[in-house]
């Protein structure tokens, strides 16, 4: 439950950052260009993308039954 809420929060931050990027790119052509929305959207978009990818990979790893986080050993004698 907590992980689902965290992934939903990261997804919301990611969508808001995309909207901020769009707003910042739209205001480039207009005279009072203030790049705060562009910089903030890029920063939070990058951070939330990496965090979201990590959390989804960890959640999918737990669903598949691999609790150690290691890849399965396919060579005999190495494990």
N, CA, C and O of each residue as an XYZ file, in Angstrom:
316
protein
N       0.821     -1.191      0.000
C       0.000      0.000      0.000
C       0.867      1.258      0.000
O       0.597      2.214     -0.726
N       1.902      1.238      0.819
C       2.784      2.395      0.917
C       3.583      2.573     -0.375
O       3.794      3.696     -0.833
N       4.021      1.461     -0.953
C       4.780      1.525     -2.197
C       3.904      2.046     -3.338
O       4.371      2.826     -4.168
N       2.665      1.628     -3.383
C       1.747      2.096     -4.420
C       1.513      3.597     -4.297
O       1.466      4.307     -5.302
N       1.367      4.077     -3.072
C       1.191      5.514     -2.855
C       2.441      6.288     -3.265
O       2.341      7.379     -3.826
N       3.613      5.728     -2.988
C       4.860      6.387     -3.351
C       5.016      6.442     -4.867
O       5.438      7.466     -5.405
N       4.683      5.361     -5.560
C       4.766      5.346     -7.019
C       3.750      6.318     -7.622
O       4.046      6.993     -8.608
N       2.557      6.389     -7.034
C       1.547      7.331     -7.524
C       1.999      8.775     -7.311
O       1.768      9.626     -8.170
N       2.641      9.059     -6.178
C       3.156     10.401     -5.917
C       4.265     10.762     -6.904
O       4.295     11.880     -7.419
N       5.168      9.832     -7.169
C       6.227     10.090     -8.144
C       5.662     10.298     -9.546
O       6.150     11.141    -10.299
N       4.646      9.540     -9.888
C       4.011      9.709    -11.193
C       3.336     11.077    -11.301
O       3.377     11.707    -12.358
N       2.719     11.535    -10.217
C       2.099     12.864    -10.200
C       3.149     13.962    -10.348
O       2.954     14.913    -11.104
N       4.262     13.833     -9.627
C       5.348     14.813     -9.739
C       5.899     14.826    -11.154
O       6.220     15.887    -11.689
N       6.010     13.647    -11.765
C       6.519     13.553    -13.127
C       5.587     14.256    -14.110
O       6.049     14.970    -15.000
N       4.273     14.059    -13.955
C       3.311     14.709    -14.846
C       3.300     16.223    -14.662
O       3.197     16.965    -15.640
N       3.406     16.687    -13.421
C       3.454     18.130    -13.166
C       4.731     18.728    -13.740
O       4.710     19.839    -14.269
N       5.843     18.004    -13.642
C       7.088     18.522    -14.203
C       7.025     18.597    -15.719
O       7.592     19.515    -16.312
N       6.340     17.638    -16.367
C       6.151     17.734    -17.813
C       5.298     18.939    -18.182
O       5.555     19.603    -19.186
N       4.286     19.222    -17.373
C       3.465     20.406    -17.611
C       4.286     21.679    -17.424
O       4.123     22.638    -18.177
N       5.170     21.692    -16.418
C       6.027     22.860    -16.209
C       7.005     23.043    -17.363
O       7.288     24.171    -17.767
N       7.521     21.940    -17.892
C       8.389     22.041    -19.066
C       7.636     22.610    -20.264
O       8.159     23.461    -20.983
N       6.422     22.145    -20.475
C       5.621     22.664    -21.587
C       5.326     24.145    -21.401
O       5.369     24.914    -22.361
N       5.025     24.548    -20.168
C       4.762     25.963    -19.886
C       6.014     26.792    -20.095
O       5.951     27.888    -20.653
N       7.150     26.278    -19.653
C       8.409     27.002    -19.834
C       8.800     27.122    -21.288
O       9.284     28.172    -21.712
N       8.598     26.064    -22.065
C       8.925     26.125    -23.486
C       7.962     27.026    -24.247
O       8.338     27.644    -25.242
N       6.723     27.099    -23.780
C       5.757     27.986    -24.427
C       6.083     29.444    -24.159
O       5.814     30.297    -25.005
N       6.655     29.749    -23.007
C       6.932     31.141    -22.665
C       8.244     31.644    -23.254
O       8.595     32.806    -23.051
N       8.977     30.802    -23.975
C      10.220     31.265    -24.598
C       9.934     32.335    -25.650
O      10.686     33.302    -25.775
N       8.852     32.164    -26.403
C       8.544     33.096    -27.481
C       7.940     34.408    -27.000
O       7.906     35.377    -27.757
N       7.472     34.461    -25.781
C       6.830     35.668    -25.265
C       7.857     36.526    -24.534
O       8.815     35.990    -23.977
N       7.678     37.848    -24.525
C       8.697     38.760    -23.966
C       9.079     38.523    -22.500
O      10.276     38.486    -22.217
N       8.168     38.362    -21.566
C       8.661     38.190    -20.182
C       9.069     36.734    -19.912
O       8.410     36.024    -19.153
N      10.161     36.309    -20.543
C      10.616     34.928    -20.376
C      11.316     34.763    -19.035
O      12.363     35.361    -18.786
N      10.727     33.953    -18.187
C      11.318     33.618    -16.897
C      11.533     32.104    -16.893
O      10.559     31.352    -16.927
N      12.773     31.643    -16.853
C      13.039     30.219    -17.039
C      12.827     29.358    -15.788
O      13.291     28.218    -15.745
N      12.141     29.879    -14.781
C      11.974     29.098    -13.550
C      11.148     27.836    -13.790
O      11.479     26.771    -13.269
N      10.089     27.945    -14.566
C       9.267     26.768    -14.846
C      10.048     25.754    -15.666
O       9.910     24.549    -15.455
N      10.853     26.219    -16.583
C      11.653     25.328    -17.415
C      12.715     24.600    -16.597
O      12.888     23.389    -16.737
N      13.418     25.329    -15.753
C      14.466     24.729    -14.922
C      13.860     23.809    -13.864
O      14.355     22.704    -13.638
N      12.791     24.264    -13.220
C      12.141     23.433    -12.202
C      11.535     22.171    -12.776
O      11.633     21.099    -12.179
N      10.908     22.293    -13.935
C      10.326     21.121    -14.582
C      11.385     20.116    -14.997
O      11.196     18.909    -14.845
N      12.501     20.614    -15.521
C      13.581     19.711    -15.928
C      14.202     19.016    -14.717
O      14.486     17.819    -14.765
N      14.410     19.758    -13.638
C      15.031     19.181    -12.438
C      14.134     18.116    -11.810
O      14.561     16.983    -11.590
N      12.906     18.487    -11.529
C      12.007     17.530    -10.881
C      11.617     16.386    -11.818
O      11.339     15.278    -11.361
N      11.594     16.648    -13.107
C      11.329     15.585    -14.067
C      12.436     14.551    -14.079
O      12.168     13.350    -14.119
N      13.675     15.008    -14.044
C      14.807     14.076    -14.040
C      14.853     13.259    -12.753
O      15.045     12.044    -12.791
N      14.678     13.922    -11.622
C      14.721     13.222    -10.332
C      13.580     12.220    -10.226
O      13.794     11.087     -9.796
N      12.373     12.619    -10.611
C      11.239     11.707    -10.483
C      11.311     10.566    -11.500
O      10.824      9.471    -11.218
N      11.899     10.793    -12.662
C      12.045      9.722    -13.647
C      12.962      8.629    -13.130
O      12.648      7.443    -13.240
N      14.086      9.023    -12.570
C      15.031      8.041    -12.030
C      14.427      7.310    -10.838
O      14.536      6.087    -10.745
N      13.798      8.034     -9.936
C      13.188      7.408     -8.763
C      12.039      6.484     -9.148
O      11.881      5.404     -8.579
N      11.246      6.913    -10.111
C      10.120      6.104    -10.565
C      10.598      4.819    -11.237
O      10.027      3.752    -11.013
N      11.632      4.917    -12.051
C      12.178      3.716    -12.700
C      12.738      2.743    -11.668
O      12.564      1.532    -11.797
N      13.408      3.268    -10.648
C      13.965      2.417     -9.601
C      12.866      1.724     -8.805
O      12.960      0.527     -8.533
N      11.838      2.455     -8.435
C      10.755      1.864     -7.654
C       9.962      0.836     -8.452
O       9.576     -0.201     -7.913
N       9.719      1.111     -9.721
C       8.988      0.147    -10.539
C       9.816     -1.109    -10.757
O       9.274     -2.214    -10.733
N      11.120     -0.961    -10.968
C      11.983     -2.134    -11.132
C      12.022     -2.963     -9.852
O      12.008     -4.193     -9.904
N      12.071     -2.298     -8.716
C      12.081     -3.027     -7.445
C      10.743     -3.719     -7.199
O      10.714     -4.847     -6.708
N       9.649     -3.064     -7.531
C       8.329     -3.677     -7.347
C       8.152     -4.876     -8.274
O       7.595     -5.895     -7.866
N       8.618     -4.766     -9.511
C       8.527     -5.897    -10.432
C       9.436     -7.037    -10.001
O       9.112     -8.204    -10.222
N      10.565     -6.716     -9.394
C      11.453     -7.749     -8.879
C      10.838     -8.503     -7.722
O      11.024     -9.713     -7.595
N      10.116     -7.806     -6.887
C       9.451     -8.477     -5.764
C       8.276     -9.322     -6.235
O       7.993    -10.371     -5.655
N       7.596     -8.878     -7.274
C       6.467     -9.647     -7.802
C       6.964    -10.953     -8.414
O       6.303    -11.985     -8.294
N       8.126    -10.913     -9.069
C       8.636    -12.115     -9.727
C       9.212    -13.117     -8.744
O       9.555    -14.231     -9.140
N       9.327    -12.754     -7.482
C       9.809    -13.694     -6.469
C      11.297    -13.589     -6.196
O      11.815    -14.356     -5.385
N      11.999    -12.681     -6.832
C      13.426    -12.511     -6.614
C      13.630    -11.513     -5.477
O      13.739    -10.310     -5.716
N      13.681    -12.002     -4.260
C      13.752    -11.104     -3.096
C      15.167    -10.620     -2.816
O      15.334     -9.629     -2.106
N      16.180    -11.273     -3.340
C      17.552    -10.869     -3.063
C      18.015     -9.730     -3.956
O      18.956     -9.018     -3.607
N      17.372     -9.547     -5.097
C      17.774     -8.498     -6.009
C      18.869     -8.934     -6.958
O      19.351     -8.124     -7.750
N      19.272    -10.185     -6.900
C      20.320    -10.688     -7.780
C      19.701    -11.367     -8.990
O      18.555    -11.816     -8.959
N      20.470    -11.428    -10.030
C      20.022    -12.133    -11.217
C      20.141    -13.636    -10.995
O      21.011    -14.075    -10.244
N      19.298    -14.423    -11.622
C      19.401    -15.869    -11.440
C      20.676    -16.412    -12.077
O      21.090    -15.966    -13.147
N      21.282    -17.372    -11.411
C      22.516    -17.974    -11.907
C      22.161    -19.085    -12.884
O      21.421    -20.005    -12.539
N      22.684    -19.003    -14.095
C      22.346    -19.978    -15.121
C      23.491    -20.944    -15.413
O      23.310    -21.921    -16.140
N      24.647    -20.679    -14.861
C      25.784    -21.561    -15.096
C      25.930    -22.514    -13.943
O      25.885    -22.103    -12.783
N      26.102    -23.758    -14.237
C      26.250    -24.762    -13.187
C      27.641    -24.647    -12.588
O      28.632    -24.488    -13.302
N      27.696    -24.727    -11.304
C      28.974    -24.674    -10.603
C      29.430    -23.300    -10.192
O      30.415    -23.186     -9.461
N      28.771    -22.263    -10.620
C      29.179    -20.899    -10.276
C      28.415    -20.351     -9.084
O      28.862    -19.374     -8.482
N      27.297    -20.929     -8.722
C      26.475    -20.381     -7.648
C      26.800    -21.014     -6.324
O      26.196    -20.665     -5.309
